[in-house]
Amino acid sequence: MKAVASETEQLGKEVRRKRAPVDIDHDKLARILMQNLDQTMEKRMNRMIDDSITRMDGVLRAQEERMATLGTTNLDRTLEALGKAEETASRVKTGMLWGGLGRLSMVLLPFALVLLALVAMVVPAAQLLGVAPLSEWIWGIFADIETLWGQAIFAACFLGAMTGVVWVMWALAMKIMAAHTVATRT
């Protein structure tokens, strides 16, 4: 935060000195804000996890102390307390699991929406790019195969070819992304 404040003060002094209109670099501002947001969220999540672990340790220690005081004379009560402690630990673990899955689903939601939009655009994109007749031709070949095993072989070959194409596109995208990442860091 100190770096942001010093940059803001420095920019303010420069604007007052030049008395020129202010142009905001939105990309730089977004990067700074996202970095600060990431750091803040990471600190809060780590604090929440540490608090949960501390509470769990406290509960388990309290249960252990209770079990130690009960001793061997009250074996039935000790086993009951142990069962409750295991149940509590199971509920806490399940709660942490569902919380983690909830956070993961919130992270993956934008990707799912983009994937849904891309899938919805396949037919119009095929029409626009002129590959609709190609896909109709491939479907025609598949439909003309009379045996089930022939259709299975054709489908496997087609899916293998499509997997290869997607893999090549993925590899190219990763290279482009790596080049872009290097370019934006400098």
Secondary structure, DSSP 8 states (H G I E B T S, - for coil): -HHHHHHHHHHHHHHHHHT------HHHHHHHHHHHHHHHHHHHHHHHHHHHHHHHHHHHHHHHHHHHHHTTTTHHHHHHHHHHHHHHHHHHHHHHHHHHHHHHHHHHHHHHHHHHHHHHTHHHHHHHHT-HHHHHHHHHHHHH--SHHHHHHHHHHHHHHHHHHHHHHHHHHHHHHHHHHHHHH-
